[in-house]
């Protein structure tokens, strides 16, 4: 490989010191629910849904573990049924004491590298509500770091959510195609 080719290779971030990446297990479900709840930005799903997610979508999700093995952050995702090589990232959350250390970016890099190796990932999607600057930065920097196009469009306007359930629009961020 030439130096120019090496410059084109994706840059995968390392996990912060003392943390490791892992598959989630059902035993992690309650902690993932707590981390999501404490984030104060995510739509918190039922605790039951996090248990199911850890059971049924562990292959397309990751958890960051602290030195004691307890979850300190996570990403949940799934492969789109109509696009089985496109990973939709459902939620990203990092425990308060571990924010600002690059954990979310390292988890996202680790997840996409694993899913790509196992399934031949070609695209990544997520939805972000306007004003969620942390998520906007995470996915914008991901696209830049991996030199892939990033498209944005409103997927669900505010008006499609149930009456009485105040919700901002959800903007679809679509990245790819990947070559890793």
Backbone bond lengths (Angstrom), bond angles and torsions (degrees), N, CA, C in turn:
res aa  C-N    CA-C-N  psi(-1)  N-CA   C-N-CA  omega(-1)  CA-C   N-CA-C  phi
1 X - - - 1.443 - - 1.524 108.36 -
2 X 1.325 115.38 134.38 1.461 119.64 178.53 1.523 110.18 -81.03
3 X 1.319 117.04 166.42 1.464 121.52 177.53 1.522 110.25 -60.77
4 X 1.338 116.73 -37.71 1.468 119.96 179.11 1.523 110.70 -65.34
5 X 1.343 117.89 -40.36 1.457 120.69 177.19 1.527 110.90 -64.86
6 X 1.312 116.50 -40.13 1.465 120.23 179.57 1.525 110.40 -62.32
7 X 1.338 116.79 -35.38 1.464 119.86 178.63 1.518 112.21 -65.02
8 X 1.332 117.22 -24.23 1.458 121.19 -178.98 1.531 112.91 -87.55
9 X 1.311 117.56 -9.94 1.458 120.49 -179.62 1.523 110.09 -70.07
10 X 1.350 118.07 143.10 1.461 120.02 179.22 1.522 111.49 -61.06
11 X 1.306 115.73 148.09 1.460 121.73 178.39 1.530 108.30 -100.41
12 X 1.320 116.54 108.59 1.460 120.93 178.57 1.519 108.52 -95.33
13 X 1.305 115.49 128.22 1.457 120.87 -177.90 1.516 111.13 -80.13
14 X 1.315 116.16 147.20 1.463 123.21 177.32 1.521 109.61 -83.88
15 X 1.310 116.27 155.13 1.458 120.85 175.17 1.530 108.98 -68.31
16 X 1.334 117.36 143.27 1.466 119.58 175.98 1.525 111.46 -58.19
17 X 1.313 115.76 153.24 1.469 123.27 -178.57 1.531 111.52 -48.67
18 X 1.322 116.04 130.82 1.458 122.14 175.00 1.516 114.94 83.50
19 X 1.342 117.56 -2.28 1.459 121.14 -179.82 1.517 109.20 -113.38
20 X 1.321 115.51 154.74 1.467 119.62 177.70 1.516 109.89 -138.49
21 X 1.317 115.13 156.83 1.458 122.03 179.65 1.518 109.12 -98.75
22 X 1.331 116.09 144.63 1.457 120.47 -176.00 1.525 108.97 -153.24
23 X 1.334 115.26 166.37 1.463 121.05 169.11 1.530 107.65 -76.27
24 X 1.319 118.56 143.20 1.463 119.10 173.53 1.530 110.33 -74.42
25 X 1.317 115.51 154.20 1.463 121.47 174.19 1.523 107.88 -126.51
26 X 1.312 116.55 164.49 1.465 120.98 179.64 1.523 110.50 -53.88
27 X 1.327 117.62 -35.99 1.470 121.20 179.37 1.529 112.17 -61.72
28 X 1.349 118.22 -18.39 1.466 122.33 179.19 1.526 113.04 -87.42
29 X 1.314 117.51 -13.35 1.455 121.39 -172.01 1.523 114.75 -53.18
30 X 1.324 117.65 -44.90 1.470 120.82 -178.57 1.525 111.05 -64.76
31 X 1.323 117.61 -39.01 1.470 120.52 178.54 1.525 111.63 -69.59
32 X 1.325 117.68 -37.37 1.459 119.85 176.64 1.528 110.10 -63.28
33 X 1.328 116.93 -41.69 1.463 121.03 176.87 1.530 110.19 -60.07
34 X 1.345 117.10 -44.24 1.470 121.12 -179.41 1.532 110.81 -63.86
35 X 1.331 117.13 -44.26 1.459 120.73 179.87 1.532 109.75 -62.29
36 X 1.328 117.27 -43.02 1.471 120.86 177.98 1.526 110.42 -62.23
37 X 1.313 116.84 -46.09 1.472 121.11 179.70 1.521 110.73 -60.77
38 X 1.314 116.95 -45.56 1.467 121.40 -176.84 1.531 113.16 -73.02
39 X 1.325 117.39 -13.48 1.462 119.98 179.73 1.524 111.46 -65.55
40 X 1.291 117.06 -28.21 1.461 124.73 -179.06 1.526 113.60 60.83
41 X 1.324 117.75 13.64 1.465 120.78 175.61 1.522 112.20 -125.12
42 X 1.318 117.68 -26.76 1.461 120.49 -177.12 1.519 112.06 -82.27
43 X 1.340 115.03 152.41 1.456 119.45 165.52 1.523 104.91 -73.19
44 X 1.316 117.16 116.79 1.460 120.31 -177.24 1.522 108.96 -84.18
45 X 1.315 115.07 123.68 1.457 121.22 177.22 1.523 108.90 -83.39
46 X 1.314 116.88 173.73 1.467 120.01 177.76 1.528 109.33 -65.04
47 X 1.324 116.12 153.24 1.468 119.54 178.14 1.531 110.30 -59.96
48 X 1.313 116.42 -33.67 1.461 122.16 177.99 1.533 110.80 -59.28
49 X 1.345 116.82 -40.23 1.462 119.38 -177.38 1.530 111.43 -64.87
50 X 1.342 117.38 -33.91 1.469 119.14 178.49 1.527 111.02 -69.35
51 X 1.323 116.85 -34.23 1.470 119.91 175.10 1.526 110.00 -63.90
52 X 1.340 116.29 -46.59 1.463 119.76 178.21 1.526 111.36 -62.46
53 X 1.333 115.68 -41.37 1.461 118.93 -179.05 1.525 110.25 -59.91
54 X 1.330 116.24 -43.99 1.472 120.62 -179.56 1.521 111.83 -66.36
55 X 1.318 117.48 -26.77 1.457 120.86 178.00 1.522 111.94 -84.59
56 X 1.343 116.69 -49.97 1.459 120.75 -169.79 1.521 115.09 -90.55
57 X 1.330 117.74 -22.17 1.462 120.53 -176.56 1.526 112.15 -125.23
58 X 1.320 117.19 27.50 1.471 121.00 179.19 1.523 111.38 -62.79
59 X 1.307 118.00 -29.20 1.460 121.42 -179.52 1.517 113.70 -72.45
60 X 1.333 116.90 -18.76 1.463 120.72 -179.42 1.526 110.81 -120.52
61 X 1.316 115.70 22.80 1.461 122.54 178.46 1.528 108.22 -136.17
62 X 1.333 116.30 162.38 1.458 120.86 177.32 1.520 109.73 -140.50
63 X 1.319 113.52 157.39 1.460 120.90 173.81 1.526 107.30 -129.73
64 X 1.323 115.56 140.21 1.456 121.10 172.22 1.516 107.51 -95.24
65 X 1.316 116.65 131.16 1.467 121.08 -177.73 1.523 110.35 -113.52
66 X 1.340 114.21 140.90 1.447 120.94 174.82 1.513 110.60 -80.65
67 X 1.329 117.41 -179.08 1.463 121.31 -178.86 1.527 113.59 -57.44
68 X 1.341 116.43 -28.15 1.465 120.64 179.41 1.523 113.03 -86.51
69 X 1.329 117.40 -0.01 1.460 121.60 179.51 1.519 114.31 87.96
70 X 1.328 117.30 -5.18 1.467 120.36 -179.20 1.530 110.17 -78.90
71 X 1.344 117.80 145.55 1.462 120.67 177.53 1.527 112.24 -62.40
72 X 1.337 115.61 136.16 1.464 121.43 176.09 1.538 110.76 -123.80
73 X 1.316 116.51 -2.80 1.452 122.13 177.24 1.516 108.80 -175.92
74 X 1.339 115.41 162.97 1.464 118.19 -179.73 1.516 110.52 -158.64
75 X 1.322 114.36 161.51 1.452 123.39 167.69 1.519 106.61 -134.00
76 X 1.330 115.79 128.30 1.461 120.39 173.21 1.521 108.14 -107.11
77 X 1.311 115.32 141.07 1.452 120.40 -179.88 1.512 110.97 -157.22
78 X 1.317 114.69 169.83 1.462 120.35 176.36 1.518 108.91 -151.58
79 X 1.324 115.46 158.44 1.455 121.04 174.88 1.521 108.07 -85.16
80 X 1.311 116.36 130.99 1.462 120.44 -177.79 1.523 109.50 -66.18
81 X 1.335 118.06 129.29 1.472 120.30 -178.43 1.526 113.60 -56.66
82 X 1.334 117.42 -37.61 1.461 119.37 -179.03 1.526 112.91 -87.56
83 X 1.335 116.91 -7.01 1.464 123.31 176.19 1.527 107.74 -140.74
84 X 1.324 117.99 75.82 1.466 121.23 -171.10 1.525 115.75 -66.58
85 X 1.323 118.27 -2.41 1.468 120.45 175.02 1.528 110.67 -110.70
86 X 1.346 115.39 16.15 1.465 121.83 176.18 1.519 108.64 -116.06
87 X 1.314 115.47 122.73 1.461 122.44 179.05 1.519 109.16 -92.42
88 X 1.318 116.83 124.11 1.453 120.76 172.64 1.529 107.56 -98.92
89 X 1.320 115.92 120.19 1.461 120.81 176.58 1.522 107.37 -85.61
90 X 1.332 115.29 119.91 1.456 122.20 -176.14 1.527 111.25 -85.01
91 X 1.315 116.46 -54.49 1.459 120.36 -179.07 1.524 110.68 -142.19
92 X 1.333 114.54 146.71 1.461 123.41 173.41 1.519 105.96 -130.39
93 X 1.317 116.77 127.00 1.474 119.63 178.28 1.520 109.21 -148.01
94 X 1.335 114.36 142.82 1.465 121.96 177.55 1.518 107.55 -129.91
95 X 1.329 115.55 134.34 1.458 121.86 177.91 1.532 109.55 -57.41
96 X 1.313 116.11 142.65 1.463 122.85 -174.67 1.537 113.12 -46.82
97 X 1.320 117.89 -47.00 1.463 120.98 -174.84 1.524 113.77 -70.37
98 X 1.340 118.39 -10.31 1.462 121.76 -178.87 1.520 112.91 -111.42
99 X 1.326 117.96 5.73 1.462 120.98 179.87 1.530 110.39 -73.86
100 X 1.323 114.23 153.44 1.461 119.86 176.63 1.518 114.40 81.34
101 X 1.327 117.65 10.14 1.468 121.48 -178.48 1.531 112.75 -111.50
102 X 1.333 116.55 3.32 1.456 119.94 -179.35 1.516 114.01 86.07
103 X 1.324 117.62 12.26 1.460 120.08 -177.77 1.524 112.10 -64.18
104 X 1.323 118.85 -46.07 1.462 120.65 -178.13 1.529 110.77 -59.63
105 X 1.335 117.43 -43.87 1.464 121.12 179.66 1.528 111.12 -64.54
106 X 1.329 117.39 -41.15 1.470 120.75 179.05 1.529 110.69 -66.42
107 X 1.327 116.80 -39.33 1.465 120.15 177.02 1.527 110.69 -64.02
108 X 1.328 117.01 -42.50 1.460 120.74 179.77 1.525 110.89 -64.51
109 X 1.324 117.51 -42.61 1.459 120.46 176.56 1.527 111.19 -62.88
110 X 1.334 116.55 -44.53 1.461 120.08 179.99 1.519 112.44 -63.56
111 X 1.328 115.85 -42.39 1.467 119.66 179.23 1.526 111.20 -64.01
112 X 1.323 117.50 -47.86 1.467 118.79 -177.81 1.528 111.73 -67.12
113 X 1.324 117.69 -35.31 1.469 120.04 177.07 1.530 110.20 -64.07
114 X 1.337 116.81 -44.20 1.474 120.34 -179.52 1.514 111.51 -65.75
115 X 1.330 117.03 -49.36 1.465 119.79 -178.18 1.529 110.38 -64.10
116 X 1.318 116.97 -36.69 1.454 119.84 177.54 1.524 111.30 -63.39
117 X 1.334 116.40 -44.71 1.469 120.13 179.92 1.529 111.50 -64.05
118 X 1.325 116.72 -36.68 1.465 120.74 -176.32 1.520 113.26 -85.98
119 X 1.329 117.73 -31.79 1.462 120.72 -170.71 1.519 115.06 -127.05
120 X 1.344 118.11 -3.11 1.460 119.81 -178.46 1.515 112.77 70.84
121 X 1.300 116.30 49.96 1.460 122.80 -178.82 1.522 111.56 -56.61
122 X 1.334 116.32 132.37 1.463 119.51 175.45 1.529 112.18 -120.94
123 X 1.331 117.73 -16.09 1.453 119.61 -178.10 1.518 111.99 -146.57
124 X 1.325 114.88 157.18 1.464 122.85 178.49 1.517 107.51 -133.75
125 X 1.316 116.50 135.09 1.455 122.13 176.30 1.519 109.67 -131.96
126 X 1.311 114.89 152.46 1.458 121.68 171.23 1.516 106.66 -155.74
127 X 1.318 117.05 165.04 1.453 120.26 171.67 1.518 108.18 -119.66
128 X 1.337 114.23 144.26 1.458 121.00 -177.44 1.522 107.77 -137.50
129 X 1.329 116.19 135.17 1.457 119.40 175.02 1.528 108.84 -79.85
130 X 1.331 117.08 143.15 1.464 119.57 178.21 1.534 110.62 -55.35
131 X 1.318 115.44 137.66 1.459 120.58 179.55 1.515 114.07 95.24
132 X 1.336 118.42 -9.09 1.464 120.93 176.41 1.534 106.62 -84.78
133 X 1.326 114.81 78.67 1.465 120.18 -172.83 1.525 113.11 -64.40
134 X 1.336 117.98 -33.10 1.469 119.25 179.59 1.530 110.18 -62.24
135 X 1.330 117.84 -45.51 1.463 120.54 179.26 1.518 111.22 -69.55
136 X 1.324 117.00 -39.84 1.459 119.60 177.60 1.531 110.35 -57.91
137 X 1.323 116.92 -45.32 1.473 121.15 179.70 1.521 111.31 -66.11
138 X 1.335 116.93 -42.40 1.466 120.94 -178.99 1.519 110.98 -57.08
139 X 1.328 117.48 -50.03 1.457 120.04 -174.76 1.528 112.56 -79.70
140 X 1.306 117.68 -32.18 1.463 120.38 175.09 1.524 110.38 -64.97
141 X 1.339 116.72 -43.96 1.470 119.23 179.34 1.526 111.17 -69.58
142 X 1.339 117.86 -32.59 1.459 121.03 175.77 1.531 109.94 -59.80
143 X 1.341 116.39 -49.63 1.465 120.65 -178.92 1.526 110.64 -60.58
144 X 1.309 116.40 -42.11 1.470 120.28 179.91 1.524 111.13 -66.32
145 X 1.342 116.74 -45.11 1.468 121.45 -178.41 1.521 111.37 -61.16
146 X 1.337 116.50 -33.99 1.462 120.77 -177.48 1.529 112.89 -100.96
147 X 1.326 115.80 7.44 1.476 122.30 175.55 1.526 112.31 53.05
148 X 1.330 116.21 48.01 1.464 120.38 177.42 1.524 109.37 -120.45
149 X 1.321 115.81 149.43 1.459 119.20 177.58 1.533 110.97 -63.41
150 X 1.324 115.25 150.38 1.462 122.77 177.02 1.523 107.62 -128.17
151 X 1.321 115.80 122.28 1.464 121.71 176.47 1.515 108.40 -114.45
152 X 1.337 116.04 146.08 1.464 121.56 177.88 1.523 108.90 -128.99
153 X 1.319 115.96 139.53 1.462 121.50 173.37 1.528 107.83 -157.77
154 X 1.309 116.45 151.40 1.463 119.52 177.82 1.525 107.90 -69.95
155 X 1.317 116.19 123.00 1.462 121.60 178.46 1.522 110.11 -91.49
156 X 1.336 116.24 -48.82 1.459 121.44 179.98 1.523 109.00 -126.71
157 X 1.342 117.42 104.96 1.464 118.52 176.17 1.526 110.38 -67.11
158 X 1.323 116.28 158.40 1.468 121.32 -177.21 1.529 111.78 -53.40
159 X 1.328 117.41 -34.07 1.464 121.41 -175.58 1.514 116.10 -68.43
160 X 1.338 119.40 -12.89 1.470 119.64 -179.60 1.529 112.41 -87.42
161 X 1.328 117.42 -10.76 1.463 120.54 178.42 1.527 109.10 -77.72
162 X 1.328 117.73 155.73 1.472 120.47 -176.75 1.529 112.76 -58.55
163 X 1.323 115.01 147.20 1.469 120.31 175.64 1.519 108.81 -59.44
164 X 1.322 115.99 136.81 1.460 120.96 -179.44 1.515 113.80 87.70
165 X 1.328 116.50 -11.42 1.470 120.75 178.12 1.533 106.74 -105.25
166 X 1.311 115.67 86.91 1.464 119.72 -179.40 1.522 109.51 -59.02
167 X 1.325 115.08 126.45 1.463 118.89 -179.60 1.515 108.57 -152.27
168 X 1.329 115.57 134.72 1.456 120.83 174.33 1.522 109.12 -72.30
169 X 1.317 117.23 162.96 1.466 119.22 175.00 1.536 110.46 -61.21
170 X 1.306 115.90 154.97 1.464 121.65 173.63 1.528 107.35 -107.64
171 X 1.332 115.23 120.00 1.460 121.70 -178.74 1.527 108.43 -95.97
172 X 1.323 115.71 125.90 1.462 121.62 178.09 1.522 109.44 -80.06
173 X 1.335 115.99 126.39 1.460 123.23 172.00 1.525 105.60 -106.47
174 X 1.331 116.48 120.20 1.460 121.58 -178.13 1.525 108.24 -118.81
175 X 1.343 116.22 124.22 1.467 121.99 -178.22 1.528 110.22 -123.11
176 X 1.309 115.99 143.95 1.446 121.40 176.43 1.526 109.63 133.19
177 X 1.308 117.27 177.62 1.465 126.61 5.72 1.524 112.31 -78.71
178 X 1.328 113.83 150.86 1.458 121.89 179.56 1.516 110.31 -91.42
179 X 1.308 113.88 159.44 1.458 120.91 175.93 1.530 107.53 -141.35
180 X 1.365 115.04 60.84 1.456 117.83 175.68 1.496 111.59 -131.59
